[in-house]
Amino acid sequence: MEGTTFWIIAVIASISVGLSKGGLPIIAMMSVPILSLVMPPLQAAGLLLPIYIVSDWFGVWAYRREFDLKLLKILIPATAIGVAIGWATASLISENMVGGVIGALGCAFAATRLLGWGVKPEAQSAKLAPGLFWGTVAGFTSFVSHSGGPPYQIYTLPLRLPKAVFAGTSTILFAWVNFIKLPAYYAIGIVSFDSLHIAAWLFLPATLAVFAGVRLVRILPEKLFYDLVLWALLLLSMRMLWVAVAHTLAA
């Protein structure tokens, strides 16, 4: 893990993490695939987790007054259950299988909303049962592949929260998820202290990207913000589905 190419790729990956913690959801899902260009995916996930956690601190501070407490009361325990399931089944579950399922769900959800199929004109209320289900899925997929964003968005986008509240709730929730993932990742050997000196150099670009993300959320019109979220969800879900299908065919 050295050389100019590695550091360029690593800085780009850390910036994607920071932008997501600044309130631009889904972008963080690109971080592991980007870093996997120069190192194995599991090592990439382990290297990036401390960067996620440090970026979370700044993101939580930036959105400390803008979040939906009711949603967090539903999603925090649900995601903890999902992380526990991911930890318990880490040796049994294929990351590609999980990515394929989540990619298919994300594609279907984003496409139907972009086309306006079945979209209700009024905001939906946050219901407990769907929140517990999608929160558990988000915790599980976040543990397995750092891809908790699509399940979270499938549940929260129909609620039509103000953009800053949507971003703040997401940032606070996944700060919690990343915090509880750390001991589990360490226990199964994904995170090690050997890579912390590399992560330390990436904290600065990630932190600067957090505040850049917050600024973009503030200035983007609300409709454009949500349109970008949906298009990002669609494109990244398509990528997850494609990777899963390609690995299945190769096997």
Backbone as numpy.savetxt, mean C-alpha at the origin, in Angstrom:
# Nx Ny Nz CAx CAy CAz Cx Cy Cz
24.61 -5.51 -3.26 23.76 -4.31 -3.26 24.64 -3.06 -3.26
25.22 -2.80 -4.40 26.06 -1.62 -4.50 26.13 -1.20 -5.95
26.74 -0.06 -6.20 26.86 0.43 -7.56 25.85 1.51 -7.87
26.13 2.27 -8.91 25.27 3.41 -9.27 23.87 2.98 -9.62
23.74 1.89 -10.40 22.41 1.43 -10.82 21.56 1.07 -9.62
22.15 0.35 -8.67 21.39 -0.03 -7.48 20.88 1.21 -6.75
21.74 2.19 -6.54 21.33 3.36 -5.75 20.29 4.20 -6.48
20.38 4.30 -7.79 19.35 5.04 -8.54 17.99 4.36 -8.38
17.98 3.03 -8.55 16.72 2.28 -8.41 16.20 2.37 -6.99
17.11 2.27 -6.01 16.69 2.31 -4.60 16.10 3.67 -4.23
16.68 4.75 -4.73 16.15 6.09 -4.44 14.76 6.25 -5.07
14.58 5.77 -6.30 13.26 5.85 -6.95 12.23 5.07 -6.13
12.61 3.88 -5.67 11.70 3.07 -4.86 11.35 3.79 -3.55
12.33 4.41 -2.91 12.07 5.10 -1.65 11.19 6.33 -1.86
11.36 7.00 -2.99 10.50 8.15 -3.30 9.05 7.69 -3.49
8.86 6.54 -4.13 7.49 6.04 -4.31 6.85 5.74 -2.96
7.64 5.23 -2.01 7.12 5.00 -0.67 6.72 6.33 -0.03
7.59 7.32 -0.10 7.31 8.62 0.51 6.09 9.30 -0.07
5.94 9.25 -1.40 4.78 9.88 -2.04 3.48 9.24 -1.56
3.50 7.92 -1.39 2.29 7.25 -0.92 1.95 7.66 0.50
2.96 7.82 1.34 2.73 8.23 2.72 2.33 9.70 2.81
2.59 10.43 1.74 2.11 11.80 1.66 0.67 11.91 1.21
0.04 10.75 0.93 -1.38 10.76 0.61 -1.71 10.37 -0.81
-0.74 9.90 -1.58 -1.01 9.45 -2.94 -1.02 7.92 -2.93
-2.19 7.33 -2.69 -2.26 5.88 -2.48 -1.87 5.11 -3.73
-1.57 3.84 -3.54 -1.21 2.88 -4.59 0.24 3.01 -5.02
0.79 4.26 -5.00 2.14 4.45 -5.53 3.15 3.57 -4.80
2.94 3.34 -3.51 3.89 2.50 -2.77 3.96 1.09 -3.32
2.89 0.63 -3.98 2.90 -0.72 -4.53 3.95 -0.88 -5.62
4.43 0.23 -6.16 5.47 0.13 -7.18 6.85 -0.06 -6.58
6.99 0.19 -5.26 8.32 0.23 -4.67 9.03 -1.12 -4.70
8.34 -2.18 -4.28 8.98 -3.50 -4.29 9.29 -3.98 -5.71
8.33 -3.87 -6.67 8.69 -4.25 -8.04 9.87 -3.45 -8.61
9.93 -2.15 -8.28 11.05 -1.33 -8.77 12.37 -1.83 -8.18
12.40 -2.03 -6.86 13.64 -2.45 -6.22 14.00 -3.89 -6.60
12.99 -4.67 -6.98 13.25 -6.05 -7.40 14.02 -6.13 -8.72
14.17 -5.01 -9.39 15.00 -4.99 -10.59 16.47 -5.23 -10.27
16.86 -4.94 -9.02 18.28 -5.06 -8.67 18.53 -5.98 -7.49
17.47 -6.63 -6.95 17.67 -7.55 -5.84 16.44 -8.46 -5.75
16.54 -9.61 -5.06 15.39 -10.50 -4.93 14.21 -9.81 -4.26
12.97 -10.16 -4.67 11.79 -9.47 -4.14 11.66 -9.51 -2.62
11.93 -10.66 -1.99 11.80 -10.72 -0.54 12.81 -9.81 0.16
14.04 -9.76 -0.37 15.03 -8.84 0.19 14.60 -7.39 -0.02
14.01 -7.11 -1.18 13.52 -5.75 -1.46 12.45 -5.35 -0.46
11.52 -6.27 -0.17 10.46 -5.98 0.80 11.05 -5.72 2.18
12.05 -6.53 2.56 12.68 -6.34 3.86 13.44 -5.04 3.96
14.16 -4.68 2.90 14.92 -3.42 2.91 14.00 -2.22 3.00
12.84 -2.30 2.33 11.94 -1.14 2.27 11.09 -0.96 3.53
10.88 -2.02 4.31 9.99 -1.89 5.46 10.43 -0.79 6.43
11.72 -0.69 6.81 12.11 0.44 7.68 11.84 1.80 7.04
11.95 1.88 5.71 11.67 3.14 5.01 10.18 3.45 5.08
9.35 2.42 4.94 7.91 2.61 5.13 7.63 3.17 6.52
8.26 2.59 7.53 7.96 2.96 8.92 8.39 4.40 9.21
9.60 4.78 8.77 10.06 6.16 8.99 9.18 7.14 8.22
8.82 6.81 6.98 7.93 7.68 6.20 6.57 7.79 6.87
6.11 6.70 7.50 4.83 6.72 8.21 4.82 7.79 9.28
5.92 7.96 10.02 5.96 8.95 11.09 5.63 10.34 10.56
6.25 10.68 9.44 6.03 12.02 8.87 4.63 12.13 8.26
4.16 11.04 7.64 2.82 11.06 7.08 1.75 11.21 8.14
1.91 10.49 9.24 0.94 10.59 10.34 0.95 12.01 10.92
2.13 12.59 11.06 2.20 13.97 11.58 1.49 14.93 10.62
1.69 14.76 9.32 1.10 15.67 8.34 -0.43 15.58 8.34
-0.98 14.39 8.61 -2.43 14.20 8.56 -3.02 13.96 9.95
-2.35 14.47 10.97 -2.77 14.19 12.35 -4.16 14.75 12.67
-4.67 15.69 11.87 -6.00 16.26 12.13 -7.00 15.88 11.04
-6.60 15.06 10.08 -7.48 14.76 8.95 -7.56 13.24 8.74
-8.54 12.64 9.40 -8.75 11.20 9.27 -10.16 10.88 9.75
-10.63 9.68 9.42 -11.96 9.24 9.82 -11.81 8.23 10.96
-12.15 8.65 12.15 -11.95 7.81 13.33 -12.82 6.55 13.29
-14.04 6.67 12.77 -14.92 5.51 12.69 -14.30 4.42 11.81
-13.74 4.83 10.68 -13.09 3.87 9.79 -11.91 3.20 10.47
-11.12 3.98 11.16 -9.94 3.41 11.82 -10.34 2.43 12.91
-11.43 2.69 13.62 -11.89 1.75 14.64 -12.29 0.41 14.04
-12.76 0.43 12.80 -13.12 -0.81 12.12 -11.89 -1.48 11.52
-11.04 -0.68 10.87 -9.97 -1.24 10.05 -8.72 -1.61 10.84
-8.44 -0.93 11.94 -7.22 -1.26 12.70 -7.26 -2.69 13.24
-8.33 -3.11 13.93 -8.34 -4.52 14.38 -8.43 -5.50 13.21
-9.14 -5.12 12.15 -9.28 -6.02 11.00 -7.93 -6.26 10.33
-7.16 -5.19 10.14 -5.85 -5.38 9.50 -4.91 -6.18 10.39
-5.04 -6.03 11.71 -4.20 -6.83 12.61 -4.49 -8.32 12.44
-5.76 -8.66 12.27 -6.12 -10.05 12.01 -5.51 -10.52 10.69
-5.58 -9.66 9.67 -5.02 -10.01 8.38 -3.52 -10.24 8.43
-2.80 -9.39 9.16 -1.36 -9.57 9.31 -1.06 -10.88 10.03
-1.84 -11.19 11.07 -1.63 -12.44 11.80 -1.85 -13.65 10.89
-2.86 -13.59 10.04 -3.11 -14.68 9.10 -1.94 -14.80 8.11
-1.46 -13.65 7.63 -0.33 -13.67 6.71 0.90 -14.28 7.35
1.15 -13.93 8.60 2.30 -14.48 9.34 2.15 -16.00 9.51
0.95 -16.43 9.88 0.72 -17.86 10.14 0.80 -18.70 8.87
0.50 -18.10 7.74 0.46 -18.86 6.48 1.58 -18.49 5.52
2.61 -17.81 6.03 3.67 -17.28 5.15 4.33 -18.37 4.32
4.47 -19.56 4.89 5.15 -20.64 4.15 4.21 -21.42 3.24
2.92 -21.11 3.30 1.93 -21.89 2.56 1.34 -21.14 1.37
1.37 -19.82 1.44 0.67 -18.99 0.46 1.64 -18.50 -0.61
1.21 -18.59 -1.86 1.99 -18.07 -2.97 1.70 -16.59 -3.16
2.75 -15.77 -3.18 2.57 -14.34 -3.41 1.89 -14.07 -4.74
2.24 -14.86 -5.77 1.64 -14.67 -7.09 0.15 -14.98 -7.09
-0.25 -16.01 -6.32 -1.67 -16.33 -6.23 -2.44 -15.19 -5.58
-1.90 -14.67 -4.49 -2.54 -13.53 -3.81 -2.60 -12.33 -4.75
-1.49 -12.06 -5.44 -1.46 -10.92 -6.37 -2.46 -11.07 -7.48
-2.64 -12.30 -7.98 -3.60 -12.53 -9.05 -5.02 -12.26 -8.60
-5.38 -12.75 -7.41 -6.74 -12.54 -6.91 -7.01 -11.06 -6.65
-6.08 -10.40 -5.96 -6.25 -8.99 -5.65 -6.23 -8.15 -6.94
-5.36 -8.53 -7.89 -5.32 -7.83 -9.17 -6.63 -7.93 -9.91
-7.24 -9.11 -9.92 -8.52 -9.29 -10.61 -9.62 -8.47 -9.94
-9.65 -8.50 -8.60 -10.66 -7.71 -7.88 -10.46 -6.22 -8.12
-9.20 -5.77 -8.06 -8.92 -4.35 -8.28 -9.30 -3.90 -9.68
-9.00 -4.74 -10.68 -9.36 -4.40 -12.07 -10.87 -4.26 -12.21
-11.61 -5.23 -11.68 -13.06 -5.21 -11.80 -13.66 -3.99 -11.11
-13.17 -3.71 -9.89 -13.71 -2.58 -9.13 -13.41 -1.26 -9.82
-12.14 -1.04 -10.20 -11.75 0.23 -10.82 -12.45 0.43 -12.15
-12.54 -0.63 -12.96 -13.16 -0.50 -14.29 -14.64 -0.15 -14.16
-15.34 -0.82 -13.24 -16.78 -0.53 -13.10 -17.01 0.89 -12.60
-16.16 1.38 -11.72 -16.34 2.75 -11.23 -15.98 3.77 -12.30
-14.94 3.51 -13.06 -14.57 4.44 -14.13 -15.64 4.49 -15.21
-16.30 3.36 -15.45 -17.38 3.30 -16.45 -18.72 3.75 -15.88
-18.79 3.90 -14.56 -20.03 4.35 -13.94 -21.07 3.26 -13.75
-20.66 2.00 -13.85 -21.61 0.89 -13.71 -21.91 0.64 -12.24
-23.17 0.78 -11.87 -23.57 0.48 -10.50 -23.09 1.46 -9.46
-22.58 2.61 -9.90 -22.09 3.61 -8.95 -23.27 4.44 -8.45
-23.48 4.44 -7.16 -24.58 5.19 -6.57 -24.21 6.67 -6.46
-25.17 7.56 -6.72 -24.84 9.00 -6.71 -24.49 9.54 -5.33
-25.00 8.89 -4.28 -24.73 9.39 -2.93 -23.62 8.57 -2.29
-22.95 9.21 -1.32 -21.88 8.52 -0.60 -22.47 7.39 0.24
-21.74 6.27 0.31 -22.18 5.14 1.11 -21.68 5.30 2.55
-22.34 4.63 3.47 -21.91 4.68 4.86 -20.91 3.56 5.13
-20.07 3.75 6.13 -19.06 2.76 6.49 -19.72 1.66 7.32
-19.91 0.49 6.70 -20.56 -0.62 7.38 -19.52 -1.54 8.00
-19.89 -2.12 9.13 -18.94 -2.90 9.92 -18.49 -4.18 9.21
-19.43 -4.99 8.75 -19.06 -6.30 8.18 -18.15 -6.17 6.96
-18.50 -5.33 5.96 -17.57 -5.16 4.84 -16.23 -4.59 5.27
-16.23 -3.70 6.26 -14.98 -3.12 6.73 -14.07 -4.16 7.37
-14.67 -5.05 8.17 -13.88 -6.11 8.79 -13.31 -7.04 7.72
-14.13 -7.35 6.70 -13.66 -8.26 5.64 -12.53 -7.63 4.84
-12.76 -6.43 4.29 -11.74 -5.81 3.44 -10.53 -5.38 4.25
-10.73 -5.02 5.52 -9.59 -4.69 6.37 -8.70 -5.90 6.61
-9.32 -7.05 6.84 -8.55 -8.28 7.02 -7.79 -8.63 5.75
-8.46 -8.49 4.61 -7.79 -8.76 3.33 -6.63 -7.79 3.12
-6.84 -6.52 3.47 -5.78 -5.52 3.30 -4.57 -5.84 4.18
-4.81 -6.25 5.43 -3.71 -6.62 6.31 -2.96 -7.84 5.79
-3.70 -8.81 5.29 -3.09 -10.03 4.75 -2.25 -9.73 3.52
-2.82 -9.01 2.56 -2.09 -8.74 1.32 -0.93 -7.77 1.55
-1.06 -6.89 2.54 0.05 -6.02 2.88 1.21 -6.84 3.43
0.89 -7.83 4.25 1.95 -8.68 4.81 2.62 -9.50 3.72
1.82 -10.08 2.84 2.34 -11.00 1.83 3.12 -10.27 0.75
2.62 -9.10 0.30 3.24 -8.47 -0.87 3.22 -6.95 -0.85
3.09 -6.32 0.32 3.01 -4.85 0.40 1.93 -4.30 -0.52
0.81 -5.03 -0.66 -0.24 -4.59 -1.59 -1.59 -4.50 -0.88
-1.61 -3.80 0.25 -2.86 -3.63 0.98 -3.74 -2.54 0.42
-3.22 -1.73 -0.52 -3.99 -0.60 -1.04 -5.27 -0.97 -1.76
-5.26 -1.92 -2.70 -6.50 -2.23 -3.43 -7.67 -2.66 -2.54
-7.49 -3.60 -1.59 -8.63 -3.93 -0.72 -9.12 -2.73 0.09
-8.19 -1.92 0.58 -8.58 -0.72 1.32 -9.42 0.21 0.45
-9.02 0.38 -0.79 -9.73 1.30 -1.68 -11.08 0.75 -2.11
-11.17 -0.57 -2.29 -12.46 -1.17 -2.65 -13.50 -0.84 -1.57
-13.05 -0.83 -0.31 -13.98 -0.51 0.78 -14.23 0.98 0.94
-13.19 1.80 0.80 -13.33 3.21 1.17 -13.73 4.14 0.02
-13.42 3.82 -1.21 -13.77 4.75 -2.30 -15.27 5.02 -2.40
-16.14 4.02 -2.23 -17.59 4.33 -2.28 -18.06 5.25 -1.17
-17.25 5.44 -0.13 -17.64 6.32 0.98 -17.51 7.80 0.60
-16.74 8.07 -0.45 -16.56 9.44 -0.96 -16.11 10.40 0.14
-15.06 10.03 0.80 -14.50 10.90 1.84 -13.85 12.12 1.20
-13.76 13.24 1.91 -12.93 14.34 1.43 -11.51 13.83 1.17
-10.85 14.34 0.13 -9.58 13.75 -0.31 -8.53 13.72 0.81
-8.45 14.78 1.61 -7.45 14.80 2.68 -7.78 13.77 3.76
-9.07 13.58 4.04 -9.48 12.58 5.03 -9.19 11.17 4.50
-9.47 10.95 3.22 -9.15 9.67 2.59 -7.65 9.39 2.69
-6.84 10.40 2.34 -5.39 10.23 2.38 -4.90 10.04 3.81
-5.42 10.83 4.74 -4.98 10.73 6.13 -5.36 9.42 6.77
-6.56 8.94 6.51 -7.00 7.65 7.06 -6.12 6.53 6.53
-5.84 6.57 5.23 -4.96 5.57 4.62 -3.57 5.60 5.24
-3.01 6.79 5.39 -1.66 6.93 5.93 -1.58 6.40 7.35
-2.54 6.77 8.20 -2.53 6.32 9.59 -2.74 4.81 9.69
-3.66 4.29 8.89 -3.94 2.86 8.93 -2.71 2.04 8.55
-2.05 2.41 7.46 -0.93 1.60 7.01 0.34 1.88 7.82
0.38 2.99 8.54 1.45 3.15 9.53 1.31 2.09 10.61
0.09 1.86 11.04 -0.18 0.80 12.02 0.18 -0.57 11.45
-0.24 -0.83 10.21 0.02 -2.14 9.60 1.52 -2.39 9.48
2.26 -1.39 9.02 3.71 -1.56 8.88 4.39 -1.77 10.22
3.88 -1.11 11.25 4.46 -1.27 12.59 4.30 -2.70 13.09
3.10 -3.28 12.92 2.89 -4.63 13.44 3.49 -5.69 12.52
3.81 -5.32 11.28 4.48 -6.27 10.38 5.95 -6.46 10.75
6.55 -5.46 11.37 8.00 -5.49 11.60 8.46 -6.71 12.42
7.86 -6.99 13.59 8.33 -8.18 14.34 8.08 -9.48 13.58
6.98 -9.53 12.83 6.70 -10.75 12.05 7.73 -10.93 10.94
8.06 -9.85 10.25 9.07 -9.93 9.19 10.42 -10.32 9.76
10.74 -9.78 10.93 12.02 -10.12 11.56 12.05 -11.59 11.96
10.92 -12.07 12.48 10.86 -13.45 12.96 11.06 -14.46 11.83
10.58 -14.14 10.63 10.71 -15.10 9.52 11.89 -14.76 8.63
12.71 -13.78 9.04 13.96 -13.53 8.36 13.91 -12.62 7.15
12.78 -11.92 6.94 12.70 -11.00 5.79 13.44 -9.71 6.09
13.32 -9.22 7.33 14.04 -8.02 7.75 15.24 -8.44 8.58
16.38 -7.86 8.32 17.57 -8.10 9.13 18.29 -6.78 9.36
19.11 -6.74 10.39 19.85 -5.52 10.69 20.96 -5.26 9.68
21.28 -6.27 8.87 22.37 -6.13 7.90 22.08 -5.05 6.84
20.79 -4.82 6.55 20.45 -3.87 5.50 20.07 -2.49 6.03
20.11 -2.30 7.35 19.68 -1.02 7.92 20.58 0.14 7.48
21.87 -0.11 7.29 22.76 0.97 6.88 22.41 1.46 5.48
21.86 0.57 4.64 21.42 0.98 3.30 20.11 1.75 3.41
19.18 1.24 4.23 17.90 1.92 4.41 18.09 3.33 4.95
19.09 3.50 5.83 19.32 4.82 6.44 19.61 5.88 5.40
20.32 5.52 4.33 20.62 6.48 3.27 19.38 6.84 2.45
18.36 5.99 2.52 17.15 6.22 1.72 16.06 6.94 2.51
16.29 7.17 3.80 15.29 7.87 4.60 15.05 9.29 4.09
16.12 10.00 3.70 15.97 11.40 3.30 15.11 11.56 2.04
15.41 10.87 0.93 14.53 11.04 -0.23 13.09 10.61 0.04
12.92 9.58 0.87 11.56 9.15 1.20 10.83 10.23 2.01
11.53 10.84 2.96 10.91 11.88 3.80 10.54 13.11 2.98
11.44 13.54 2.11 11.13 14.69 1.24 9.93 14.37 0.35
9.83 13.12 -0.11 8.71 12.73 -0.96 7.39 12.73 -0.20
7.43 12.46 1.12 6.21 12.53 1.93 5.60 13.92 1.83
6.41 14.95 2.04 5.89 16.32 2.02 5.51 16.77 0.61
6.19 16.24 -0.40 5.79 16.51 -1.77 4.41 15.90 -2.04
4.18 14.69 -1.53 2.88 14.05 -1.69 1.77 14.81 -0.99
2.05 15.28 0.23 1.06 16.07 0.96 0.70 17.33 0.18
1.71 17.97 -0.39 1.47 19.20 -1.16 0.61 18.91 -2.39
0.89 17.82 -3.07 0.10 17.47 -4.26 -1.35 17.19 -3.89
-1.57 16.50 -2.77 -2.94 16.23 -2.34 -3.68 17.54 -2.08
-2.99 18.51 -1.47 -3.64 19.79 -1.15 -4.06 20.56 -2.40
-3.25 20.48 -3.47 -3.53 21.33 -4.63 -4.34 20.63 -5.72
-4.41 19.30 -5.70 -5.17 18.61 -6.73 -6.67 18.81 -6.51
-7.44 19.12 -7.56 -8.90 19.15 -7.42 -9.42 17.78 -6.98
-10.50 17.77 -6.20 -10.98 16.52 -5.62 -11.33 15.47 -6.68
-12.03 15.89 -7.74 -12.40 14.93 -8.78 -11.16 14.35 -9.47
-10.21 15.21 -9.77 -8.98 14.74 -10.41 -8.22 13.79 -9.49
-8.20 14.10 -8.20 -7.52 13.24 -7.23 -8.10 11.83 -7.28
-9.43 11.73 -7.22 -10.05 10.41 -7.19 -9.97 9.71 -8.55
-10.01 10.48 -9.63 -9.81 9.87 -10.95 -8.41 9.26 -11.04
-7.41 9.98 -10.54 -6.04 9.45 -10.56 -5.92 8.21 -9.68
-6.60 8.20 -8.54 -6.58 7.04 -7.67 -7.15 5.82 -8.40
-8.29 6.03 -9.08 -8.93 4.91 -9.78 -8.07 4.40 -10.94
-7.49 5.31 -11.71 -6.64 4.89 -12.82 -5.39 4.17 -12.33
-4.82 4.68 -11.25 -3.65 4.02 -10.66 -4.02 2.63 -10.16
-5.19 2.52 -9.52 -5.66 1.23 -9.04 -5.84 0.26 -10.20
-6.44 0.73 -11.29 -6.67 -0.13 -12.45 -5.35 -0.60 -13.05
-4.43 0.32 -13.28 -3.17 -0.04 -13.94 -2.33 -0.98 -13.08
-2.25 -0.69 -11.79 -1.44 -1.54 -10.93 -2.10 -2.90 -10.68
-3.43 -2.93 -10.66 -4.13 -4.21 -10.54 -3.91 -5.05 -11.79
-3.92 -4.40 -12.95 -3.63 -5.11 -14.19 -2.22 -5.69 -14.16
-1.29 -4.92 -13.62 0.09 -5.43 -13.54 0.17 -6.63 -12.61
-0.50 -6.55 -11.44 -0.49 -7.68 -10.51 -1.07 -8.92 -11.16
-2.17 -8.75 -11.89 -2.82 -9.88 -12.55 -1.90 -10.46 -13.62
-1.27 -9.59 -14.41 -0.37 -10.05 -15.47 0.81 -10.83 -14.91
1.42 -10.31 -13.83 2.57 -11.00 -13.22 2.15 -12.37 -12.73
0.97 -12.46 -12.10 0.49 -13.75 -11.58 0.26 -14.73 -12.71
-0.37 -14.27 -13.80 -0.64 -15.15 -14.94 0.66 -15.59 -15.59
1.61 -14.64 -15.76 2.88 -14.96 -16.39 3.65 -16.00 -15.59
3.66 -15.87 -14.26 4.37 -16.85 -13.43 3.69 -18.21 -13.49
2.35 -18.22 -13.54 1.62 -19.48 -13.62 1.93 -20.20 -14.94
1.94 -19.46 -16.04 2.23 -20.07 -17.34 3.68 -20.55 -17.40
4.59 -19.78 -16.79 5.99 -20.18 -16.80 6.22 -21.46 -15.99
5.42 -21.61 -14.93 5.56 -22.80 -14.08 4.98 -24.03 -14.76
